[in-house]
Amino acid sequence: MREPSKKILEKDVEAAVVRYAKSKGFWCKKFLSPNARAAPDRVFKIQGFVFFFLEFKRPGKAVKVPSDEHERAQLREHQRIREAGGVVHLVDDIEQGK
């Protein structure tokens, strides 16, 4: 009997992308901002390039139209970072994240 395929969660996407990035020499840290609950998940840096943020979602959930207040808050926070000259990407696929 075949095992049902494991559902890929946000944490699985994040772990795979972080593992890959570290193997390529990226500095990666969990990004926590006590006053901004909607902050992106991780900050990345590699020598010679700017810092950038990744917001991880489970597969198929990196939508452009937010479905709840938390997603709306995340998109507002991402826009603020971009307006300040930062880079933020939504990642809902391991290969895309790599």
N, C-alpha and C positions, 0 to 999 in steps of 0.2 A: 504494500500500500504506500502511495506517495504522500510525503508530508506536505501540508498546505504551505504555500510560499509565505514567507515572513513579510508582514506589512512594514514598509520602510517608514520610519518616523523622522521628525525633524532632527532629533539627537543623532540619528544614524547618518544623515546627510552631513551634519556639522562635524561629527567625529571623522568621517572619511576625508572630507575636504581639509580639515586641520592636519590630519596625519600626512596627507599628500603635500600640503604647503610646507610643513616642517621638514619633510624629506628633501624639499627643493631649496631649503635655506631661509624660508620666511620666518620672521618673528611673528608669532600669533598669540594674542591674549584674549581671554574672555573680557568683554567690555561691560563694566557695571557702573551705572551712574545713579546714585541713591535718589536724586531729585528728578530723574527722567526715566520712568518705568518703561517708556517706549523706545529706549535707546537700542541701536543695533546689537546683535549678539557678540560679534568679534571684531577686533581691530588687527590689521595685518600690516607688515612692513618688510620690504626687502631692500638691501643696500642700493642706493641710487634712485629709488622711486619714492613717491609720496605714500603716506599712510592711507589706508582705505578700510572701509567697514563692510562687513557682510552680515546681512540679515538672513538667517536660515528659516526655511519653511519645509514642511513635508511635501513630497512630490505632488505636483499639481496645485499647490496652494499659493504660489507667488503671483497673486492676482493684482491687476491694476486697480480694480474697484474694491475697496475694503468692505468687508461684510459685517464688521462690528466696531464698536468704539475703540477697542484696543488696536485693531488694524488701522483705523483712521488716525489714531495718535501716533502709531509707528510711522505712517507715511508723512505726517506733519513733521515729525522729528527728522526723518530722512531729508525732507525738503530744507529744513533749517541748516542741516549739515552741508548740503549742497550749496545753499546760498552763501555760506561762510567759506566756500571754496573746497569743501571736502568731497569725497567720493564714497557713495554707498551703492551696493548692489544687492538685489534680492536673489537668493539661490534656493531652488527647490529640486535640484538634480545634481547628483554627485559629479557626473562628467562636466556639466556646466560649471560647477564650482572649481573644478581642477583647471 
